Amino acid sequence: MAQAKSLTMENMARMTVGAALGAGLLLVGAPLAIGALGFTSTGIAAGSVAAKMMSAAAIANGGGVAAGSSVAVLQSIGAAGCSLGTKIGLRTLGSAAGAKLFKKNIPK
């Protein structure tokens, strides 16, 4: 019975809006945040957080950045954008989180 109480039309509308906002924020925000760190389409920006990460990774690996490392993956996203699988994952995660955050909790 508690389930029926919480799924009112208002609550469904709130969850739908939350899901749309969450999906949009993650789908757009994640690549923007990666770019802001310095992982750009033209390479790693000098003096950025990305440059510091790359330097640390290169020192740790004896002069090179290992394929598949976090620096390599972030640079790949910065250069080419997110893959379809990543976009689907971000949209799913954002939708679930947004719906959960916007859901109105009804006391029992």
Buried (B, 14 or more C-beta within 10 A) or exposed (E): EEEEEBEEEEBEEBBBEBBBBBBBBBBEEBBEEBBBBBBBEEBBBEEBBBBEBBEEBBEEEEEEBEEEBEBBBBBBBBEEEBEEEBBEEBBBBBBBBBBEEBBEEEEE
